[in-house]
């Protein structure tokens, strides 16, 4: 097996997105079509240049990617649909990356999109009796992990409320976010209890949206100055003994995992990229629930275990901090169209590495990391380099 | 949320039973067959699998017949302890999506670690949900979850705080395993 980092270099040639919002009059394929046109324009490429399309969505059903491609036009290229829950976009990106690295294609499209069902998400990652017992409440599943994290790290409800405050502040600088209004600590702490100890403003909002990319070999670039290199793109889909409550996966008491799924995905991504967490200038870490940003920052190795709450208070993860996290407002501001979310994280890092992030620009950002995890379980990590 | 009178419950390994109520016959159906078992004396236990190769324990029984830890295929069905300790929990204040859950709201679920070394995801009952705590000792109970469309009671397993015998203050016991408790 040849390591992928010894294969052909792959770059992000163009990016495009819709605003993430609640669209009553648009379907996912409308949003997907809009994103494709934005991507082509950004890359300076034509639709017939695209040789394959990798389309991520979760709730749209059979042929969902084809529906979006049809908005622009069928050209005989293969269209593949990828469903990997909240890591769908990262999973599609990885397949597209591999296909260009392996020299199967030179120019491919990645598209993540979703028109979200309204209300809490009816996850299918449970057995029938678990659904009947009401175990599919994702805020409650994260709440269980939060209770464990609070016990291990000493984190308080105020600590993870500050994640919401930080991300909503960043989101106010992002014209594509669903929520562009900051919130105060008091507002977060006083918001309605959803699943103890998780309150409404600890949970990311839903949104509809589409985001995507053109990946290609360097020689196919139309604009070399825009190119951002894919340093690694990995996926881990669970390890034995590691808990993932959003999929009713209970940890083993007798045989706990030596390395959890999320830690494994981070390690593989750093190894593939040939760098370490100390090299990361900007990170998009999965904040589907406010406390998950704290433990996932730690699992990405961006700080030590149990240190994230203190470093958050010290401002280390602010846009002007040492390791800015969720500079575009994260899921907490952007909203969470499942198939598009991991793509939106990559979109933001590409903007940051190009120096095009406007008022939320991280000065001198050279390397960025994106992490999305979700039911299955899955954990995808993508590292991009200028 | 009255606890089921276990004496009138099965000797049928969690099968459907018919009981008489004031309004006539009513059937009680376990949420899934084979999750628990009851002895003739009314002792109720969750049923799991134990791997004869590596010793891993599972709840519920591994339908595949394969140990997902070592992939061994020699599993035996075991009765699990009926008491354990809460490792985490949440209290849910809104109806879950999808229409699968028909029980009361708010409700609480989380995880209980049993002494033989397995964690069980479970509903909690038998106290004010605000009284639940991590580390609290809890014991197994079979209770009504909801009624189905035909009016039959759906039964499920839950865990409830262990109360110290003879303690009229209703204080829950959060210390070590107390064999005096019921």
Interface residues (C-beta under 8 A of the other chain):
Chain A: X117 X119 X120 X121 X122 X123 X128 X129 X130 X131 X132 X133 X134 X135 X136 X137 X139 X140 X141 X143 X144 X145 X147 X148 X151 X192 X193 X194 X195 X196 X197 X198 X240 X241 X245 X248 X250 X251 X252 X253 X254 X255
Chain B: X31 X32 X35 X54 X55 X56 X57 X68 X69 X87 X88 X89 X90 X91 X92 X93 X94 X96 X97 X98 X100 X101 X102 X103 X107 X109 X110 X111 X113 X117 X118 X119 X120 X121 X123 X134 X145 X154 X156
